[in-house]
Structure formats: structure tokens, C-alpha cells
Amino acid sequence: MRAYKDRSTNLSKICLKYRFITSSLIATLVMSFAMSACSDDRPKSPVVKPADDGIVLDKDSIMTVKMSKYQPSFAFDGKIIPANQALLNLNTAVIVEHIFVDAGDEVSKGDALLGYFTHLESLPNEVTALPAPFDGVVHRVFAHTDQHYDANTPLIEIHDISQLKFISYLSSALMNDTKLGDAVTFGVDGVAHVGQISQVNVSEQNPKLIEVHVIIKPNPDEKPKDLLGRRVVGHIDYGQIQVGVMMPSSAVYDSDLNILALDGFEKPPHKPDAPIDGYVWVVKQDHRLSLSPVKVLEYRPKTQQFLVQGITEDSLVATAILPKDAHDKPVKVH
């Protein structure tokens, strides 16, 4: 909590420190233009001039950046499954004598699921029962009566749906940011839910990924069995509060200098699965334009702004649409 307060204090000091610098820079730009073009009727829209004249911008097209605190997060998805499930088999060859359950039956721990012989010479009174390992629901029955099965052949699958979970596969770089017990918020068909990380493992199939197991608590009006198989999408918060910059959505561009599309930002929480590359026109201290790369983190629909990272808090930015060759050209303001 102390670190958060200190950061807020530093943020305020930085704002005060650079307010004079950025204001002076704007004033200098305006004055330099006035002295060099007292009698010219400049168009109000940005115009590309020869290299020695640079770019002419309306002063309303230059803005100081507005900083905003944000909580870093990463996206995840998964499919809801029982928190506990078992595929039952036996470590010896058997003949199934009788099956006591059907798919969908609820069973208690210790209930007999089927009876079997271990070899042909066994007598009827030597039938052994396969017990349920926990309370749950029979999901599938693979076995049939009077059939022989080799060792380790799946016979019955049972699910415990008193608890549900999903598994999300994430980059192993996030291992230190996913901790047991951390709360997770996500949506199921647009309905908000809360879960808790119960297990984090390196994936056996791909060591560059980790498996994050999240236990789900159904909402009071939901039945666990109705959630099975549903897709889960959401974001997990990690790390410390950071500071980004708010930019008008019309002033953030893609690599072709088109206004950045809102694909991936339309639905809550208005964040892409991973930060998106974008570009912003920055006015440097030497009064030259720089097409600067940024990471686009989030969209704020109410203000129609992007939260971006990669611009310093003392920056001036140009919000006008400019050609790519405006990069590194001097800018004048009227």
C-alpha cells in the first residue's frame, strides 16, 4: 500500500514539473510560426510543406498527454469441467459380471459401480466390486456385461460436479504472476463470475506454456451441471499499479497509418488478449515530429480514448492525421 501512495505522489510531482516545460514548448512553437509567417494565410488543416518549412498544425491539434493509472492484466480462456474426475480401470485383466449404474446416475463414495471376475476360474461368490472413489455423477460407462477387458482398460468415468474449474494455457513468462489463491474474474455467456487459482503447472505438451487451474464458484441461481462445457473468457490482474497515457482513439494508428480499428476492444472489459502495437505522433523537444510506437492496452468507450504505454509523461502529441513522411520534420503551430 505504501508503494502505491509513493507512486501517486511521484506522479503528481512529475505532472507539476513538466507542466511548465510542455506549456513553454507549445508557446515556443506558436511564436516561431508567428515570427516567420506574419502575413501568410495558412490553412487550418495540417499541410505538408517542403523539408525546410516542415509541417504546419493548428494549435488545437497539439495536446499534452493525460496520464492514467491502470492495473496490468492478461487474458485467459478455457472450458468449464468438473474439478474432480476419474477414469476408472483395473490393473489386471477382468470379465465384467454386472454393471450397477448408468450414465447420469448420482453415486456416493464407496458405492459399487460394477462387479467383475479376475479370471475365468473364479466362482460367482468371488465377484469383486469396483467402488466409486468419491461422491459424483457417472459420466460414461464403457464396460459391458460378460465382456473381457485387458488391464488398464477404461471401464467407467465419474465426475464430481460439486466443484467446477477450467484450465487456461498461458505463456510460461507469466509463471511468477500467477499465484495460488489469487482471485480471478471472468465471464460465462456474459455473466460475471469469480474464481480462485488452485494449481499452476508447466504444460507437459509444451514447456513454454503453463496450465492455470481455476476453481469456479457457481452463482446462487446456477446449477453446476448447467455450466459444464461452457467457454470462459476474462482477465487476470498481476503486478503493481502502473501509469499509462490516455489518447483520443482517432490519434492512434496502425502500421499503415490507418486509425486503429476497435477489433478486440468492443466487448467488456474492452481489452485485447495481449497489448496491440500502435503508433502516435509525438512532438519532440527539438520541435520535430516522431512517429512513435506504443502498446495499446485498453479502450475507454465513454471517452472514446485508448490507454497506451510507451509515451513519456512530458510528451506533446499531434492528434491530426499526417503522412508517414512527416516523421522527423519540424512542426510549426498556428
Secondary structure, 3 states (H helix, E strand, C coil): CHHHHHHHHHHHHHHHHHHHHHHHHHHHHHHHHHHHCCCCCCCCCCEECCCCCCEEECHHHEEECEEEEECCEEEEEEECEEEEEEEECCCCCEEEEEECCCCCCEECCCCEEEEEECCCCCCHHHCEEEECCCCEEEEEECCCCCCEECCCCCCEEEEEEEEEEEEEEEEHHHHHHCCCCCEEEEEECCEEEEEEEEEEEECCCCCCEEEEEEEECCCCCCCHHHHCCCEEEEEEECCCCEEEEEEEHHHCECCCCCECCCCCCCCCCCCCCCCEEEEEEEECCCCEEEEEEEEEEEEECCCCEEEEECCCCCCEEECCCCCHHHCCCEEEEC
